[in-house]
Amino acid sequence: MAQAQDKQLPLVLGWFDGRLALKATTGKETPLAVDFTAGKQGYRLAADRVRHERLVKALGGIPESALKVIDATAGLGRDALVMAQAGFQVILLERSPILHAMLADGISRLAREEPALAARLTLYHADSLDWLAQCAEPVFAVYLDPMFPQRQKSAAVKKDLLWLQQLESAPTAEQEEALLTLARRCADKRVVVKRPLRAPPLSGKTPSWQLAGKSVRFDIYTGSVLAGASS
């Protein structure tokens, strides 16, 4: 087992019930693994549900061909899988070695059950700023879901988000600006940014339009707003 870098709760990375997962060394919390087909994630993947996902709508709906999307902040890969199920070819970038290993395990298990779906996911252990800075060929879209500083009391925060915050810190203002600028340069058609519902736009840049839900919204950068990154 490998000791996860943490700030609040001792976590270990190991094999639990055949899955690579994080587990707290104290308490009775269920281990956290990348499980693409179970529970709420499985519901989101249902054929009659995925087209109604706000993220899919933010990307323009179900694509007619396998358009390429870069998920520059992969995390646990849940949104990446929704995009793949919708028909997009998704490149996942994850800088945390622990999360990258968990994602690789999750994709490997998915490949045994849904090989065609898993084939639409390509995972890289990489820093998104470095990757996007070297983007030589524009992709259809870049998706960003950067860590947002949590201001709620820890008891109100979902376990997976709380544990992710122990593995990865929120980007600085300078990093946010660089991330959005590079994403806009690499995307041919649009950049989609996931934000808490009442949070300001990433780096203060007003999007072309927004799709809001109960707790989060998607900021979409297209057209002249997208092209402005290269000016």
N, C-alpha and C positions, 0 to 999 in steps of 0.2 A: 504494500500500500504506500501511496505517496501522500505526504502531508500537504494539504492545500494552504496557500497563503491566505490568512484571514485577519479580520480586524475585530470581530465580535465573538465568534463562535468557533471552537476547534472543529475542523472538518477533515475527513480523510477521503481519499479517492481509492476505490477498490472494486472488486467484483461482488455484486450482490444479486442473487437470483439470475445469474447469467448475463447481467448487464453491468457495464462500467458506470459507476455511480458515485456521487458524493454522499457522505453520511456524517452526521454530527456525532461526535464522540460522547456527548452527554444527551440525556433526554431520550424520547422515543419517536423522534421525527422519522418519517418514511424516507429512505434514500432517494436522492434526486438523480434521475437518469434521462437520457434523450430517448424517449419512446414515442415514435412517430404515429403509431396507429391506435393507441389506447385512449380511453376517456374523452375529454373535451377535444383533444387534437383529432381523434378519429371522427368525431362529429363534424368538425370543420372541413374534413376531407370528403365528406359524402358528396356524391356527384350532384345532387340537387341543392347542395349548400354552398359549394365553393364559388359559384358564379355570383352569389350574393354577398360574399366577403367584401368589406369596404376596401381592403388592400387590393383585391383584384379589380374593383371598380376604379380605384385610383390609378391603376396601371392601364386603364382603358378597356377592361373587360377581357373575356376569354380570347386569346390570340388565335389567328387563323394558322399561324406557323409557330415553330418553337423559337420565339424571340428570346434573346439573351438578356438576362438581368443580373447585375452584380449586387448581392446582399453583402454590403461592406461591414456590417456589424452583426454577424450571424448569431451570436449568443447560443441559445438552445435549439436554434434552427426551426422553430415552429412556423414563423412567417415564410421562411424559405420553402418549406414543404407545401404550404398553401399555394405559393406561386408555382411550384413545380406541378402540383395537382391540376392547376388551371391550364397548364400547357407550356409554361415558360421554361427555358433552360437556365438554371440558376447556378451562379458561381458564388460559393460561400467563402467569405474571408473571416478568419478568427485568429486573433493574436494570442489569446490565452492558451498555453499548452494543455492545460487541464480541460478546458471547454473543447478544444480541437480534438483531443483524444475521445471525449464523450460523444462528440458529433460523429467521428469516424466509426465508433462502435454502433451508434444508432443507425447510420446509413448502411453499415454492413448487415445489421439485422433486418432492416427494411428490404434490402436486396434479396433476401431469402423469401420474403413474402410478396413483395411488389417490385420485381426487377425493373420493369419499364419505368416506374416512378422514380426509383433510386437512380436510374441512369440519367435522369434530368437534374441530378444534384452533383456538383463538382466542388470538392472541399479543398481549401488551401490554408495552411498555417502561415498567416501573413499579417502584417500591419496594414490596415486599409490605406493609410496615408502614403506609405511607400508604394503599395500596389497601384493605387489610382494615379500617383505621380508618374508612373511608367506606362500608363494606359496608351497603347499604340493604335488600337483599333476601337473606335466608339462602339458601345453596346446600346441596345434599345433603351434601357433604363438602369439607374442606380438607386438602390433602396438603402435608406439609412434609418437606424433605430438606436441612436447613441444613448448611453447611460445618462439618466437625468438624476440630479441630486435629490434624494428622497427627504422630504421635509415632514412626513408623518412620523408618528411614534412607531417604533419598530414593531410593536404588537399588532399594528394595523397593516403591516406590509406583508405581502404574500411571501411564503417561504422561498420560492425559487428566485424571486427578485432580491430578497435579502441576501441570499447566498451568492448570487451573481455579483452583488455589490461588494462582497468580500473578495471576489476574484479579480474584479476589474473596477477601476476608478472612473468617475465621470470625466469626460474630456475638458480641458481648459477652454477658455473663450477663444484663444488663438488656435487651438486644435479644431474646435468646431468650425471656425471660419475657413481654415484650410481644408477640412473635410468636405464642406459644402461646395467650396470653389472647385476642388478637384473632381468631385462627383459631377458637377454641372459641365465640366470640360469633357469628361469621359462619356457622358450620356448623350445619345443622339436625339432622343425624343423627350425624355422626362426624367426628373429626379423626384422621388417620393420620400418624404421624411415623416416618420411616426413620432408624435409628440403627445405628452399629457394634455388633456383637453384645454386647460387654462394656462399652459406654458407659453412663453413668447416664441415666435418663429426661431428656428435655428440660426444663430449668429445675427439675429435681428433682420434677416432678409425676408421681405414680404413675398409669399408664394403667389403663383398665378391664381390658384383657387384651393379650396379646402374641402375635405370630407370629414365630418365630425360624428363621433359616436357618443356613448354615455360617459366614457372616461378617457378616451384617447381620440386624436384626430390625425388625419393624414394631410400634410402640406404638399402640394404638387407644383413643381416648377417646370414650365413648358415654354415653348415659343421664344419671344424676345427676352423674357426673364431668364430662361435657360441659356440663351446665347450670350447674355450679358456677362457671363463668367469669363469669356475669352477676351473681353475688351479691356 
